[in-house]
Amino acid sequence: MAHGSVDTQFVLFPPGPADAEALARVHILSWRETYRGLVPDAYLARMSEAAHTRRFAKALLHPGPDDVTLAAADRTGLVGYGQGGPSRRRVEGEAEVATLYLLKSAQSRGLGARLLVGIARALAVRGARSLVVSVLRDNLPARGFYERLGGVAEAPRLEPGPGGRTYAEVTYRWVNITTIGPTP
């Protein structure tokens, strides 16, 4: 399949509490695949599937009124997910994608873009006009992904993160939430 084309072997759906364990498994595996060398190995090794399962179950049982979670699955099960809601900055009309993770085996098949666009559409229905997403400055594959989808980078800033460290993050912004997609 050509890079960037859409793979129809995946389905996107809003997960429920019964999906919490699968979401936790995808979250932890994707972190271990993505962040090795970017965050401490000890932190990655300590990630608890049980703790993440509880967190997902609670969030899916009691979501905020403007929160969106979208999962992606193939015939083998869950392979990715994303979550968004009002921005942390609490800017009127601004939404934020807090998480967007795919297993390595599901990457480069158009699925990340489908997840991001799906979350953006659901947030727009809830009144969002713009969108932001933050990424580690040194996570170059993710930065390239958001740039290809039209995100405009802001200056890096320092934020507290995993393992008690401070990390440089870059926020990508779409002033118009409806324009998210591959740039020509």
Residue pairs with C-beta under 8 A, 6 or more apart in sequence:
1 7
1 109
3 108
4 108
4 110
4 182
5 109
5 110
6 109
6 110
6 114
7 109
7 110
7 111
9 74
9 75
10 72
10 73
10 74
10 79
10 106
10 109
10 111
10 114
11 72
11 73
11 74
12 70
12 71
12 72
12 114
12 115
12 118
13 70
13 71
13 73
14 68
14 69
14 70
14 71
15 22
15 23
15 60
15 69
15 70
15 71
15 78
15 81
16 60
17 56
17 57
17 60
17 61
19 56
19 60
19 71
19 78
20 53
20 54
20 56
20 57
20 60
21 49
21 53
21 56
22 71
22 77
22 78
23 52
23 53
23 56
23 71
23 78
23 81
24 49
24 50
24 52
24 53
24 55
24 56
25 49
25 78
26 78
26 79
26 80
26 81
26 101
26 103
27 52
27 56
27 81
27 99
27 101
28 47
28 49
28 52
29 103
30 80
30 101
30 102
30 103
30 104
31 39
31 44
31 47
31 101
32 44
32 47
33 103
33 104
34 101
34 104
34 139
34 142
35 44
35 136
35 139
35 162
36 44
38 136
38 138
38 139
39 161
39 162
39 163
39 165
39 167
40 162
40 163
40 165
42 163
43 162
43 163
59 67
59 69
59 83
60 69
63 69
64 85
64 86
65 126
66 85
66 86
66 95
66 123
66 126
66 127
66 128
67 83
67 84
67 85
68 83
68 84
68 85
68 119
68 122
68 123
68 126
69 81
69 82
69 83
70 81
70 82
70 83
70 115
70 118
70 119
70 122
71 78
71 80
71 81
72 78
72 79
72 80
72 81
72 102
72 106
72 111
72 114
72 115
73 79
74 106
79 102
79 103
79 105
79 106
79 111
80 100
80 101
80 102
80 103
80 106
80 111
80 112
80 115
81 99
81 100
81 101
81 115
82 97
82 99
82 100
82 101
82 115
82 116
82 118
82 119
83 97
83 98
83 99
83 100
83 119
84 95
84 96
84 97
84 98
84 119
84 120
84 122
84 123
84 131
85 95
85 96
85 98
85 123
86 94
86 95
86 96
86 128
87 94
87 95
87 96
87 132
88 96
89 96
89 132
91 130
93 127
93 128
93 129
93 130
94 128
94 129
94 130
94 131
94 132
95 120
95 123
95 124
95 126
95 128
95 130
95 131
95 132
95 177
96 131
96 132
96 133
96 134
97 116
97 119
97 120
97 131
97 132
97 133
100 112
100 115
100 116
100 119
100 133
102 111
102 112
102 115
112 145
113 145
113 149
113 181
113 182
116 133
116 149
116 180
117 180
117 181
120 128
120 131
120 174
120 177
120 178
120 180
123 131
123 177
124 177
124 178
128 177
129 176
129 177
130 173
130 174
130 175
130 176
130 177
131 173
131 174
131 177
131 180
132 171
132 172
132 173
132 174
133 146
133 151
133 171
133 172
134 159
134 169
134 170
134 171
134 172
135 142
135 143
135 146
135 169
135 170
135 171
135 172
136 142
136 161
136 167
136 168
136 169
136 170
137 143
137 156
137 167
137 168
137 169
137 170
138 168
143 153
143 170
143 172
146 153
146 172
147 153
147 172
147 183
148 182
148 183
149 180
149 181
149 182
149 183
150 174
150 179
150 180
150 181
150 182
150 183
151 172
151 173
151 174
151 180
152 172
152 173
152 174
152 175
153 170
153 171
153 172
154 170
154 171
154 172
154 173
155 170
156 168
156 169
156 170
157 168
157 169
157 171
158 166
158 167
158 168
158 169
159 166
159 167
159 168
159 169
160 166
160 167
161 167
161 169
174 180
